[in-house]
Amino acid sequence: MFSLTEVSRPAKRFLAVCIAIVLILSCIIVLTYNNYFLLGDLVKRNNDDVKYIHSARLLLNQGILAYNSGEQPSAFIMPGMPFLLAGVMAIFGQDDVGINAFRILQCVMQAFSVYLIFIIGRRVFNTRVALITAVICVLYPPDYYSSGSILSETTFRTIQLLLICLAFVALDKRKTIWYVLIGLLVAVAAYFKPHATLYPAIFLILWWKQKIGWKEMARYVGAMAAVYIVCLLPWWIRNMVTFDKFILFTNSGGSPFLLGTRIHGALPPAGFFVEHPEYDPKTIFQGADSSAVTKGLDIVKYGFMHEPLKYTYWYTIGRWVELYSHPFYSRPFWPVTRPVMNVLQIIMIVVSILGLVWALIKHPMRRMAPLLLTLAYFTLIYQPFVAFNRYGYPNEIILFLFAAYLIDRLLSIRKNEPLLNANQGGTGIR
């Protein structure tokens, strides 16, 4: 699946040009804008990116993993981002050179993602759809912003695309080693975003459709679980030694749930504070532990009881809108302003949804199933929690495959071409 031996020379050249453009443009942009892409202040440490930098420096200098806790050990976040950033800084230094070296690493990941989405697009649809998606990646400004940000989205998106590729291979080969690799990759993903942990659940549906026997299923599940547990053991042991208690992932799980109850950033309805005088509007959204979960549950219960339509919308369509309708483009760069990008994002999502609907009607489900289930999983997992453009960004490249599919179908209709299969491309490109 990862090989391009069956791809025509013109298609390979076109793909190589797209990858090169993404890599070169990404490097130029991140080195030109430098720390303009930071959302916080390195001294005040008032946003995730500068906190990651502080955590990485502290890890290198004192061997302490801390976040939101000064120089005291914490389990507020998973350690993937601080460790990756610290690894780059250990080689290139802890100043701007090291930070920019990390940005360059993300530029490489962005370029590699173009290759991965081409592989996926060709497998699910055809070569032309894959190439159109590559062009979208070249033209999509948030990808370049993501390269310059010191956040985990670029890394996680790359891991997610690799998971989709491995899922296709594992389903084809039906060998345990591929599920071992999936278990390893899920563990790596969990070190950045723990909600990736349940991703292997999509295989239950895929195996059922393949009519795989229970013994074979058990073998694959066991392989993934064993590798995952071994990989997470260092984190669990560290937390037991440091905090004298078992912490599965982090001790801040209540925060995203509580913040997720805020409808467009607003406070709960005024009547909530009358019914719950124990809460103060000034401090209601503070906290990250079990007390935050309790607050969130009280807000949700009150909201569904007194404003059911509003809260039903917020926990269904509203979540999807927050994830995908706003671009991950917090620091705009020339020549694309944020208002322009807002409009382009809406257009891209609408085209993607139209393409998705068309594909559901016209394209074989067996080809799309792993892709659709991945998209569904990483969308639905945010339903109970806070959802915004940064979290939806890794999924957008999957949605853009369906935008490319729609463009491909319209081109085929215009040229009176037959429906292309997954191994063919239009205009002689294969």
Solvent accessible surface area in square Angstrom, and as a share of the most:
residue,aa,sasa,rsa
1,M,73,0.32
2,F,68,0.28
3,S,65,0.42
4,L,43,0.21
5,T,113,0.66
6,E,130,0.58
7,V,8,0.05
8,S,28,0.18
9,R,167,0.61
10,P,75,0.47
11,A,0,0.00
12,K,76,0.32
13,R,151,0.55
14,F,86,0.36
15,L,3,0.01
16,A,57,0.44
17,V,83,0.48
18,C,6,0.04
19,I,42,0.21
20,A,43,0.33
21,I,65,0.33
22,V,3,0.02
23,L,61,0.30
24,I,102,0.52
25,L,69,0.35
26,S,0,0.00
27,C,28,0.17
28,I,95,0.48
29,I,20,0.10
30,V,0,0.00
31,L,94,0.47
32,T,96,0.56
33,Y,61,0.23
34,N,47,0.24
35,N,44,0.22
36,Y,90,0.34
37,F,0,0.00
38,L,14,0.07
39,L,43,0.21
40,G,16,0.16
41,D,58,0.30
42,L,59,0.29
43,V,131,0.75
44,K,151,0.64
45,R,90,0.33
46,N,88,0.45
47,N,52,0.26
48,D,42,0.22
49,D,1,0.00
50,V,1,0.01
51,K,45,0.19
52,Y,19,0.07
53,I,0,0.00
54,H,35,0.16
55,S,0,0.00
56,A,0,0.00
57,R,68,0.25
58,L,9,0.05
59,L,27,0.13
60,L,65,0.32
61,N,99,0.51
62,Q,97,0.43
63,G,60,0.58
64,I,43,0.22
65,L,14,0.07
66,A,0,0.00
67,Y,9,0.04
68,N,83,0.43
69,S,35,0.23
70,G,38,0.36
71,E,89,0.40
72,Q,121,0.54
73,P,52,0.33
74,S,15,0.10
75,A,0,0.00
76,F,56,0.23
77,I,28,0.14
78,M,10,0.04
79,P,6,0.04
80,G,8,0.07
81,M,4,0.02
82,P,0,0.00
83,F,114,0.47
84,L,48,0.24
85,L,0,0.00
86,A,5,0.04
87,G,38,0.36
88,V,16,0.09
89,M,2,0.01
90,A,69,0.54
91,I,132,0.67
92,F,107,0.45
93,G,29,0.28
94,Q,59,0.26
95,D,83,0.43
96,D,63,0.33
97,V,93,0.53
98,G,0,0.00
99,I,0,0.00
100,N,20,0.10
101,A,17,0.13
102,F,0,0.00
103,R,0,0.00
104,I,52,0.26
105,L,57,0.28
106,Q,0,0.00
107,C,0,0.00
108,V,76,0.44
109,M,28,0.13
110,Q,2,0.01
111,A,6,0.05
112,F,80,0.33
113,S,1,0.01
114,V,1,0.00
115,Y,43,0.16
116,L,0,0.00
117,I,0,0.00
118,F,0,0.00
119,I,7,0.03
120,I,0,0.00
121,G,0,0.00
122,R,31,0.11
123,R,69,0.25
124,V,0,0.00
125,F,0,0.00
126,N,4,0.02
127,T,0,0.00
128,R,17,0.06
129,V,0,0.00
130,A,0,0.00
131,L,9,0.04
132,I,27,0.14
133,T,0,0.00
134,A,0,0.00
135,V,48,0.28
136,I,18,0.09
137,C,3,0.02
138,V,20,0.11
139,L,128,0.64
140,Y,9,0.03
141,P,13,0.08
142,P,0,0.00
143,D,5,0.03
144,Y,9,0.03
145,Y,0,0.00
146,S,1,0.00
147,S,0,0.00
148,G,0,0.00
149,S,3,0.02
150,I,0,0.00
151,L,2,0.01
152,S,4,0.02
153,E,1,0.00
154,T,2,0.01
155,T,8,0.05
156,F,4,0.02
157,R,6,0.02
158,T,12,0.07
159,I,12,0.06
160,Q,1,0.01
161,L,1,0.00
162,L,45,0.22
163,L,1,0.01
164,I,0,0.00
165,C,0,0.00
166,L,19,0.09
167,A,0,0.00
168,F,2,0.01
169,V,8,0.05
170,A,0,0.00
171,L,15,0.08
172,D,79,0.41
173,K,113,0.48
174,R,102,0.37
175,K,123,0.52
176,T,43,0.25
177,I,96,0.49
178,W,60,0.21
179,Y,0,0.00
180,V,46,0.26
181,L,64,0.32
182,I,1,0.00
183,G,1,0.01
184,L,78,0.39
185,L,27,0.13
186,V,2,0.01
187,A,0,0.00
188,V,57,0.33
189,A,0,0.00
190,A,0,0.00
191,Y,43,0.16
192,F,33,0.14
193,K,16,0.07
194,P,38,0.24
195,H,46,0.20
196,A,0,0.00
197,T,32,0.18
198,L,114,0.57
199,Y,0,0.00
200,P,27,0.17
201,A,52,0.40
202,I,10,0.05
203,F,0,0.00
204,L,96,0.48
205,I,87,0.44
206,L,9,0.04
207,W,1,0.00
208,W,175,0.62
209,K,126,0.53
210,Q,70,0.31
211,K,180,0.76
212,I,8,0.04
213,G,40,0.39
214,W,210,0.74
215,K,180,0.76
216,E,30,0.13
217,M,18,0.08
218,A,66,0.51
219,R,124,0.45
220,Y,0,0.00
221,V,66,0.38
222,G,36,0.35
223,A,15,0.11
224,M,10,0.04
225,A,44,0.34
226,A,53,0.41
227,V,31,0.18
228,Y,27,0.10
229,I,84,0.43
230,V,98,0.56
231,C,33,0.20
232,L,0,0.00
233,L,75,0.37
234,P,84,0.53
235,W,8,0.03
236,W,31,0.11
237,I,99,0.50
238,R,53,0.19
239,N,0,0.00
240,M,89,0.40
241,V,121,0.70
242,T,57,0.33
243,F,56,0.24
244,D,124,0.64
245,K,108,0.46
246,F,118,0.49
247,I,11,0.06
248,L,87,0.43
249,F,41,0.17
250,T,33,0.19
251,N,62,0.32
252,S,11,0.07
253,G,42,0.40
254,G,2,0.02
255,S,22,0.14
256,P,44,0.27
257,F,28,0.12
258,L,0,0.00
259,L,64,0.32
260,G,1,0.01
261,T,3,0.02
262,R,73,0.27
263,I,20,0.10
264,H,134,0.60
265,G,45,0.43
266,A,53,0.41
267,L,87,0.43
268,P,10,0.06
269,P,32,0.20
270,A,87,0.68
271,G,29,0.28
272,F,0,0.00
273,F,34,0.14
274,V,125,0.72
275,E,94,0.42
276,H,33,0.15
277,P,109,0.68
278,E,113,0.51
279,Y,33,0.12
280,D,65,0.34
281,P,61,0.38
282,K,174,0.74
283,T,59,0.34
284,I,2,0.01
285,F,32,0.13
286,Q,111,0.49
287,G,42,0.41
288,A,19,0.15
289,D,77,0.40
290,S,88,0.57
291,S,57,0.37
292,A,0,0.00
293,V,54,0.31
294,T,73,0.43
295,K,32,0.13
296,G,0,0.00
297,L,79,0.39
298,D,26,0.13
299,I,1,0.01
300,V,28,0.16
301,K,128,0.54
302,Y,21,0.08
303,G,0,0.00
304,F,79,0.33
305,M,143,0.64
306,H,92,0.41
307,E,57,0.25
308,P,66,0.41
309,L,155,0.77
310,K,99,0.42
311,Y,4,0.01
312,T,65,0.38
313,Y,95,0.36
314,W,12,0.04
315,Y,31,0.12
316,T,69,0.40
317,I,106,0.54
318,G,2,0.02
319,R,1,0.00
320,W,76,0.27
321,V,41,0.23
322,E,25,0.11
323,L,0,0.00
324,Y,1,0.00
325,S,13,0.08
326,H,78,0.35
327,P,1,0.01
328,F,3,0.01
329,Y,0,0.00
330,S,39,0.25
331,R,72,0.26
332,P,42,0.26
333,F,17,0.07
334,W,208,0.73
335,P,88,0.55
336,V,26,0.15
337,T,71,0.41
338,R,71,0.26
339,P,92,0.58
340,V,74,0.43
341,M,1,0.01
342,N,59,0.30
343,V,92,0.53
344,L,71,0.35
345,Q,0,0.00
346,I,82,0.42
347,I,88,0.45
348,M,39,0.17
349,I,6,0.03
350,V,77,0.45
351,V,38,0.22
352,S,0,0.00
353,I,52,0.26
354,L,101,0.50
355,G,0,0.00
356,L,30,0.15
357,V,73,0.42
358,W,61,0.21
359,A,0,0.00
360,L,83,0.41
361,I,125,0.63
362,K,121,0.51
363,H,15,0.06
364,P,54,0.34
365,M,93,0.42
366,R,180,0.66
367,R,55,0.20
368,M,0,0.00
369,A,18,0.14
370,P,3,0.02
371,L,0,0.00
372,L,27,0.14
373,L,36,0.18
374,T,0,0.00
375,L,17,0.08
376,A,40,0.31
377,Y,29,0.11
378,F,4,0.02
379,T,18,0.11
380,L,114,0.57
381,I,37,0.19
382,Y,15,0.06
383,Q,37,0.17
384,P,57,0.36
385,F,70,0.29
386,V,32,0.19
387,A,8,0.06
388,F,72,0.30
389,N,23,0.12
390,R,23,0.08
391,Y,51,0.19
392,G,1,0.01
393,Y,0,0.00
394,P,4,0.02
395,N,2,0.01
396,E,1,0.00
397,I,1,0.00
398,I,0,0.00
399,L,3,0.01
400,F,5,0.02
401,L,0,0.00
402,F,0,0.00
403,A,1,0.01
404,A,0,0.00
405,Y,3,0.01
406,L,18,0.09
407,I,66,0.34
408,D,0,0.00
409,R,15,0.05
410,L,94,0.47
411,L,60,0.30
412,S,1,0.00
413,I,103,0.52
414,R,198,0.72
415,K,108,0.46
416,N,136,0.70
417,E,44,0.20
418,P,106,0.67
419,L,101,0.50
420,L,17,0.08
421,N,75,0.38
422,A,1,0.01
423,N,88,0.45
424,Q,75,0.33
425,G,9,0.09
426,G,3,0.03
427,T,84,0.49
428,G,62,0.60
429,I,42,0.21
430,R,146,0.53
